[in-house]
Amino acid sequence: MKRLAALLFALTVTTSAQATTTYVQAGRLLADPASGKVETSKTVVVTDGKIVEIKDGFQTAPNGGETVNLQSAFVLPGLIDSHVHLLSEVAAAGRDMDTVRKTSADLVVDGTVFAGRVLRAGFTTVADLGDDPDGIYALRDGVAEGKIVGPRIIAAGFVGAHGGHGDIHGFHPDILALLTPPTLCSGADECRRAVRKAVQRGAEMIKTASTGGVMSNTATGLSQQMTQDELNAVVETAHMLGRQVACHAHGADGINAALRAGVDSIEHGTYLDQDSLKLMKEKGTYLVPTLLAGDTVTQAAKNPDWQTEAVRKKALQVGPNMVAAARRAREAGVKFAFGTDSAVSRHGINAKEFALLIKAGFTPLDAIRTATVWGAAHLRMSDEIGSLAPGKAADLIAVKEDPLKDITELERVTFVMKGGKTALTGASQ
């Protein structure tokens, strides 16, 4: 026993001795966006992917540790995008053919490229809200295991209505029968079953769609498409299984039905009304406004060759309303989390959402909070990410100038560290 104890002690000492330590020297540091306090001349000490201490002054790593010189930079927590689709860029030409041409493996290859772009843009955590299940769970796991360079991925499983947003449209019926997602449902019992299937398959969240969608190739509008009973069943079952529910919703009727069901977030919220705002305040529901998606499709829809007539018509309706809806929600005191719906926009330009939040009346600090402390709270990960403090993941980024003075500075990230590993250094986006 003494020999075993000595061996275990030796292994512990060896492991400890091999622990990697990095000292990050920050000229200006916004460690906790909740406080808004910017400190100067600080050193963030990182060991094995975690922050262990924040020291005063510029300190140098001892015993062969690495020192990162960001003395002239502005450092803040890694950013969080709570609404992406990493396996595609839906505005790309030929995307309809990709639906029938690309396998899950092909999508993972694409997703690997997109994930790298998103991480290098400063987004160290994302929530992927409904992609090909085999593809997104493989990508998520590959990133978590260190095999693929990308942001930390929280992967949702999609549950929606037959014929609604998230279903496949515009193909021959025989092809539709092959492509229809297995977690679509009609009726409350089917929706309960679909949620259970999604969780069984690996979903960490549930994404549902109570209304029509802009990018669905069908002229079924943007109003409610799931019944109250169906939405109640989705939320009740997901919560029973410990999963939160993010709900795609444009029309006020669908927004309010989802809120009555108890969803945890409304994605888009384009036509929210006073009842929506009241319900969101009462229930503490987050709004993820995805203003970049609205701006992207509005500009794209001016080209008559972009997408189908049904999609273009909806795009021209939605885009101009999204900033106004976000403004009303902000003025009402609704909770916000940052989300872009990237895939509609190009991956890697996620930070352009910040300028649109300013257009909706946010201060630069509050805009940053949506992608840090508020985003972490929305994803129930405040103990791990969202601010820089001992015990949290060493996710941090740097820019040259002060984003509290010019929010577009976040579009030009020069340094990215995720989990203590440097993903970008000495470059700008």
C-alpha positions in Angstrom: 0.0 0.0 0.0 2.9 2.4 0.8 4.4 1.6 -2.6 1.1 2.4 -4.3 0.6 5.6 -2.4 4.1 6.7 -3.3 3.4 5.9 -7.0 0.2 7.9 -6.9 2.0 10.8 -5.3 4.7 10.7 -7.9 2.1 10.7 -10.7 0.3 13.6 -9.2 3.6 15.6 -8.9 4.5 14.8 -12.5 1.1 15.8 -13.8 1.3 19.0 -11.8 4.8 19.7 -13.1 3.6 19.3 -16.7 0.7 21.7 -16.2 0.9 24.5 -18.9 0.8 28.0 -17.6 0.4 31.2 -19.7 0.5 34.8 -18.5 -1.6 37.2 -20.7 -0.5 40.8 -20.2 -3.5 43.1 -20.9 -3.1 46.8 -21.4 -6.8 47.4 -20.8 -9.0 44.6 -19.4 -12.8 44.3 -19.3 -12.8 41.2 -17.2 -16.5 41.4 -16.1 -18.8 43.2 -18.5 -21.5 43.1 -15.8 -19.6 45.7 -13.9 -18.4 47.6 -16.9 -15.1 48.3 -15.2 -12.1 48.6 -17.4 -8.8 48.0 -15.6 -5.3 48.8 -16.9 -2.0 46.9 -16.7 -3.3 43.5 -15.6 -2.0 39.9 -16.1 -4.4 37.0 -16.6 -2.8 33.7 -15.4 -4.0 30.6 -17.2 -3.3 27.0 -16.3 -4.6 24.0 -18.1 -7.3 26.0 -19.9 -8.6 27.8 -16.8 -8.0 31.2 -15.3 -6.4 30.8 -11.9 -5.6 34.5 -11.1 -5.7 38.0 -12.4 -2.6 39.9 -11.2 -1.8 43.6 -11.0 0.9 44.9 -13.4 2.6 43.1 -16.3 3.9 39.8 -15.0 6.1 37.3 -16.8 5.4 33.6 -16.7 8.0 31.7 -14.5 9.7 28.4 -15.1 9.4 28.4 -18.9 5.7 29.3 -19.1 4.4 31.3 -22.0 3.9 35.1 -21.8 1.5 36.8 -24.2 2.1 40.5 -24.7 -1.2 42.3 -25.2 0.1 45.4 -23.4 -1.2 47.8 -26.1 -4.5 45.9 -26.6 -8.0 45.9 -25.1 -8.8 42.5 -23.7 -12.3 41.1 -22.9 -14.0 37.7 -22.6 -14.5 35.5 -25.6 -17.8 36.3 -27.4 -20.9 34.1 -27.4 -23.2 33.7 -30.4 -26.5 32.1 -29.3 -27.9 31.4 -32.7 -25.8 29.9 -35.6 -26.0 27.1 -38.1 -22.4 26.0 -38.7 -22.9 23.4 -41.4 -23.9 25.7 -44.2 -24.3 29.2 -45.7 -27.9 29.2 -47.0 -27.6 32.2 -49.2 -24.9 30.5 -51.3 -25.7 29.7 -54.9 -26.7 26.1 -55.4 -27.7 25.5 -51.8 -31.0 23.8 -52.9 -28.9 21.2 -54.7 -26.7 20.8 -51.7 -29.9 19.5 -49.8 -30.0 16.5 -52.1 -26.3 16.2 -53.0 -24.3 16.6 -49.7 -24.1 13.9 -47.1 -23.6 14.5 -43.3 -19.9 13.9 -43.9 -19.8 16.6 -46.6 -21.6 19.0 -44.2 -19.0 18.3 -41.4 -16.2 19.2 -43.8 -18.0 22.5 -44.6 -18.7 23.0 -40.9 -15.0 22.6 -40.0 -14.1 25.5 -42.3 -17.0 27.7 -40.9 -16.2 26.8 -37.3 -12.6 27.9 -37.7 -13.7 31.3 -39.2 -16.2 31.9 -36.3 -13.5 31.1 -33.7 -10.9 33.4 -35.3 -13.6 36.1 -35.4 -13.6 36.0 -31.6 -16.6 33.8 -30.9 -15.4 31.1 -28.5 -18.9 29.6 -27.8 -21.9 29.2 -30.0 -25.3 27.6 -29.9 -26.1 25.8 -33.1 -29.9 25.8 -33.4 -30.8 23.0 -35.7 -28.5 21.5 -38.2 -28.1 18.0 -39.7 -28.0 15.9 -36.5 -25.3 13.5 -37.5 -23.2 16.4 -38.8 -23.5 18.9 -36.0 -23.1 16.3 -33.2 -19.9 15.0 -34.9 -18.6 18.6 -35.3 -19.5 19.4 -31.7 -17.7 16.3 -30.4 -14.7 16.8 -32.6 -14.2 20.3 -31.3 -14.7 19.2 -27.7 -12.0 16.5 -28.2 -9.5 18.9 -29.7 -9.6 17.3 -33.1 -11.2 20.3 -34.9 -10.4 24.0 -34.4 -13.6 25.8 -33.6 -15.8 27.4 -30.9 -17.4 25.4 -28.1 -20.6 24.2 -29.6 -23.9 23.7 -27.8 -25.9 21.7 -30.3 -29.7 21.8 -30.4 -32.1 19.3 -31.9 -34.9 20.6 -34.1 -38.5 19.8 -33.5 -41.1 21.4 -35.8 -44.4 21.0 -37.6 -44.9 19.0 -40.8 -45.1 21.5 -43.6 -43.8 24.3 -41.4 -40.5 26.1 -41.0 -37.7 23.5 -40.8 -39.5 21.0 -43.1 -38.2 20.4 -46.6 -40.0 22.2 -49.4 -39.8 22.6 -53.2 -38.9 19.0 -54.3 -40.7 16.1 -55.9 -42.8 14.2 -53.3 -40.6 11.1 -53.5 -37.6 13.2 -52.6 -39.5 15.0 -49.8 -40.3 11.6 -48.3 -36.6 10.8 -48.1 -35.5 14.2 -46.7 -38.2 14.9 -44.2 -36.5 15.3 -40.8 -37.4 12.5 -38.3 -38.3 15.0 -35.5 -41.1 16.7 -37.3 -44.5 16.3 -35.7 -48.3 16.8 -36.0 -50.2 16.7 -32.7 -49.1 16.9 -29.1 -48.2 13.2 -28.7 -46.0 13.2 -31.8 -44.3 16.4 -30.6 -43.5 14.8 -27.3 -42.1 11.8 -29.1 -40.0 14.1 -31.4 -38.5 15.9 -28.4 -37.5 12.6 -26.8 -36.0 11.4 -30.1 -33.9 14.6 -30.4 -32.6 14.2 -26.9 -31.9 10.5 -27.4 -29.9 11.4 -30.4 -27.7 13.9 -28.6 -29.5 17.3 -28.4 -28.3 19.6 -25.7 -31.2 22.0 -26.4 -34.4 21.9 -28.3 -35.1 24.3 -31.2 -38.7 24.7 -32.3 -40.5 27.0 -34.8 -43.9 28.3 -33.9 -44.2 30.4 -37.0 -43.2 30.4 -40.7 -39.7 31.3 -41.7 -38.1 33.6 -44.3 -35.8 31.0 -45.7 -38.4 28.2 -46.0 -39.1 27.8 -49.7 -42.9 28.0 -49.4 -45.5 30.7 -49.4 -47.0 29.9 -46.0 -46.4 33.2 -44.4 -44.7 34.2 -41.1 -47.6 33.7 -38.7 -48.3 30.8 -36.3 -47.8 27.3 -37.6 -47.8 25.1 -34.5 -50.8 24.8 -32.2 -50.8 25.7 -28.6 -51.1 22.0 -27.6 -48.1 21.1 -29.8 -46.0 23.9 -28.3 -47.0 23.0 -24.8 -46.0 19.4 -25.4 -42.6 20.4 -26.8 -41.7 22.7 -23.9 -43.1 20.4 -21.2 -41.2 17.4 -22.5 -38.0 19.3 -23.1 -38.0 20.8 -19.6 -38.8 17.4 -18.1 -35.6 16.1 -19.8 -33.5 19.0 -18.6 -33.4 20.8 -22.0 -34.2 24.5 -22.6 -36.2 25.5 -25.7 -35.3 28.1 -28.2 -38.2 29.1 -30.4 -38.0 30.6 -33.9 -40.9 33.0 -34.1 -41.7 36.0 -36.3 -45.5 36.7 -36.1 -47.0 37.9 -32.9 -49.5 35.1 -32.7 -46.8 32.5 -32.8 -44.5 34.5 -30.5 -47.2 34.7 -27.9 -48.3 31.0 -28.2 -44.6 30.0 -27.6 -44.4 32.4 -24.6 -47.5 30.9 -23.1 -46.0 27.5 -23.5 -42.9 28.6 -21.6 -40.1 28.6 -24.1 -36.8 29.9 -22.8 -36.0 32.2 -25.7 -37.6 33.8 -28.7 -35.4 33.8 -31.8 -36.0 36.8 -34.2 -39.2 38.2 -32.6 -39.9 40.4 -35.7 -43.6 41.3 -35.1 -43.7 41.1 -31.3 -46.5 43.2 -29.7 -47.4 44.5 -26.3 -48.6 41.2 -25.1 -45.3 39.6 -26.2 -43.3 42.2 -24.2 -45.5 41.7 -21.1 -45.2 37.9 -21.3 -41.4 38.0 -21.9 -41.0 40.3 -18.9 -43.2 38.1 -16.6 -41.5 34.9 -17.6 -37.9 36.2 -17.9 -37.7 35.0 -21.5 -34.7 36.0 -23.6 -34.9 37.6 -27.0 -32.2 36.7 -29.5 -32.8 39.3 -32.2 -30.6 38.1 -35.1 -30.5 41.5 -36.7 -27.7 40.6 -39.0 -29.9 37.9 -40.6 -32.6 40.4 -41.2 -30.3 43.0 -42.7 -28.6 40.3 -44.9 -31.8 38.9 -46.4 -33.3 42.4 -47.0 -30.2 43.4 -49.0 -30.1 40.1 -50.8 -33.8 40.2 -51.7 -33.2 43.3 -53.9 -31.6 40.9 -56.4 -34.3 39.2 -58.4 -32.1 36.2 -59.0 -31.6 35.5 -55.2 -33.7 32.6 -53.9 -37.3 32.0 -54.9 -40.1 34.6 -55.2 -41.7 33.2 -52.0 -38.4 33.7 -50.0 -37.7 37.1 -51.5 -41.2 38.4 -50.6 -40.8 37.4 -47.0 -37.3 38.7 -46.8 -38.4 42.2 -47.9 -41.1 42.1 -45.2 -39.0 41.0 -42.3 -35.7 42.8 -42.4 -36.9 46.4 -41.8 -39.0 45.3 -38.8 -36.3 43.5 -36.8 -34.4 46.5 -35.5 -37.6 48.2 -34.5 -38.7 45.1 -32.6 -35.4 44.9 -30.8 -35.6 48.6 -29.9 -39.1 48.1 -28.3 -38.0 45.0 -26.4 -34.9 46.8 -25.1 -37.0 49.8 -23.9 -39.4 47.4 -22.2 -36.6 45.8 -20.2 -36.7 42.4 -21.9 -33.6 40.1 -21.5 -31.3 39.8 -24.5 -28.7 37.4 -25.8 -26.6 37.9 -28.9 -27.3 35.8 -31.9 -26.8 36.2 -35.6 -28.4 33.2 -37.3 -25.1 33.0 -39.2 -25.5 30.7 -42.2 -28.0 33.3 -43.4 -25.1 35.8 -43.2 -21.5 34.6 -43.9 -19.7 32.8 -41.1 -16.9 34.8 -39.5 -18.7 38.2 -39.8 -20.8 37.6 -36.7 -19.5 40.8 -35.0 -21.4 42.9 -37.5 -24.5 42.2 -35.3 -23.0 44.7 -32.7 -23.5 47.7 -34.9 -27.1 46.8 -35.6 -27.7 46.5 -31.8 -26.4 50.0 -31.5 -28.9 51.0 -34.2 -31.6 49.5 -32.0 -30.6 51.7 -29.1 -28.1 49.6 -27.2 -25.1 51.2 -25.5 -21.8 49.6 -26.6 -21.4 48.1 -23.1 -24.9 46.5 -23.2 -24.2 45.2 -26.7 -21.1 43.5 -25.4 -23.0 42.1 -22.4 -25.4 40.4 -24.8 -22.5 38.4 -26.2 -20.8 37.8 -22.8 -22.4 37.8 -19.4 -26.0 37.8 -20.7 -25.3 35.2 -23.4 -23.7 33.0 -20.7 -26.7 33.3 -18.5 -29.1 32.5 -21.4 -27.1 29.3 -22.1 -26.9 28.5 -18.3 -23.1 28.6 -18.5 -22.3 31.6 -16.3 -20.1 29.4 -14.1 -17.9 28.6 -17.1 -17.9 31.5 -19.6 -19.0 35.1 -20.1 -16.5 36.8 -17.9 -12.8 36.4 -16.9 -12.4 35.2 -13.3 -10.6 32.4 -11.4 -12.1 29.0 -12.2 -13.6 30.0 -15.5 -12.6 28.9 -19.0 -9.7 30.9 -20.4 -11.7 32.3 -23.3 -10.5 35.8 -24.1 -10.0 38.0 -27.1 -8.2 41.3 -27.9 -8.7 44.2 -30.1 -6.4 47.2 -30.8 -8.8 50.0 -29.7 -11.6 50.5 -27.2 -14.9 48.8 -28.3 -16.8 50.9 -25.7 -16.0 53.9 -27.9 -16.4 52.2 -31.3 -18.3 48.9 -31.2 -17.1 48.0 -34.7 -13.7 47.4 -33.3 -15.0 43.9 -32.4 -15.1 43.3 -36.2 -11.3 43.5 -36.1 -10.2 41.0 -33.5 -6.4 40.5 -33.3 -6.1 37.8 -30.6 -8.2 34.8 -29.6 -7.7 32.3 -26.9 -10.2 29.5 -26.2 -9.7 27.2 -23.3 -6.2 28.4 -22.8 -5.2 27.7 -26.4 -4.4 30.5 -28.8 -6.5 30.4 -32.0 -5.5 33.7 -33.5 -2.6 36.1 -32.8 -1.3 39.2 -34.5 -4.0 39.3 -37.2 -7.1 41.2 -37.8 -10.4 40.1 -39.3 
